[in-house]
Amino acid sequence: QVQLVESGGGLVQPGGSLRLSCAASGFTFSSYAMNWYRQAPGKEREMVAQIGIFGSSTTYAESVKDRFTMSRDNAKETVYLQMNSLKPEDTAVYYCHTRRASRDYWGRGTRVTVSS
């Protein structure tokens, strides 16, 4: 079955960096776009970044543009989110997502806390 497993979250100071990973299995990874979402305490889940099947097409939320970079390695069936210049407002649980056959699949999330 489809599995998405996030890792790489943690506590970081403002201005710091983190790299999130999402390992996928159970489907033809290279055939599907992948997304990163996040949900901050008391807020709705929002899309952070999206990447196309070849990795050459990416889109970002305005709030993270020029700070976050999404990439994928189809051989390793993994997507990444490099997060630089982190701000306290980036504090959230980050989720990996894909949509396959009209069904949404989510990982369990990895928590990112930006605080001094």
Secondary structure, DSSP 8 states (H G I E B T S, - for coil): --EEEEE--EEE-TT--EEEEEEEESS-GGGS-EEEEEE-TTS--EEEEEE-TTSS-EEE-TTTTTTEEEEEETTTTEEEEEE-S--GGG-EEEEEEEEETTEEEE---EEEEE--
